[in-house]
Amino acid sequence: MQLRAFADGEYRGVFQLALLYEPRKQVSWFYLLQIDDHRIYQSPPLDYRLEHQFAEVCTMKVCQSLDDALAEIREQLTPERYIQSQIESMAAAPAM
């Protein structure tokens, strides 16, 4: 996440966290840190029963996805756009 934070906007997406696991099988799982398609780190096999580890990595992956989504719409998150959306909501629902 720190590497992504330091990267220029167009390069943020190349820093990825990937999960390798079989959700239906309770077997070992791994996570990978990648830059583009180049693996820079792969965890050792991790025990699926250590759910807190799995949950932490999944949380990081979800946060990374949300960060990517926000980066795509950041220019739309302005006070003017907020006011416009509120006006449009009121026009669509006159009772409000």
CORJOUR-V215126 format. One record per residue. N is the residue number from 1. RES is the residue in one letter. SS is DSSP state (h for helix, s for strand, l for the rest). Layout:
N/RES/SS
N/RES/SS
//
This chain:
1/M/l
2/Q/h
3/L/h
4/R/h
5/A/h
6/F/h
7/A/l
8/D/l
9/G/h
10/E/h
11/Y/h
12/R/h
13/G/h
14/V/h
15/F/s
16/Q/s
17/L/s
18/A/s
19/L/s
20/L/s
21/Y/l
22/E/l
23/P/l
24/R/l
25/K/l
26/Q/l
27/V/l
28/S/l
29/W/s
30/F/s
31/Y/s
32/L/s
33/L/s
34/Q/s
35/I/s
36/D/l
37/D/l
38/H/s
39/R/s
40/I/s
41/Y/s
42/Q/s
43/S/l
44/P/l
45/P/l
46/L/s
47/D/l
48/Y/l
49/R/l
50/L/l
51/E/h
52/H/h
53/Q/h
54/F/h
55/A/h
56/E/h
57/V/h
58/C/h
59/T/h
60/M/h
61/K/h
62/V/h
63/C/h
64/Q/h
65/S/h
66/L/h
67/D/h
68/D/h
69/A/h
70/L/h
71/A/h
72/E/h
73/I/h
74/R/h
75/E/h
76/Q/h
77/L/l
78/T/l
79/P/h
80/E/h
81/R/h
82/Y/h
83/I/h
84/Q/h
85/S/h
86/Q/h
87/I/h
88/E/h
89/S/h
90/M/h
91/A/h
92/A/h
93/A/l
94/P/l
95/A/l
96/M/l
//
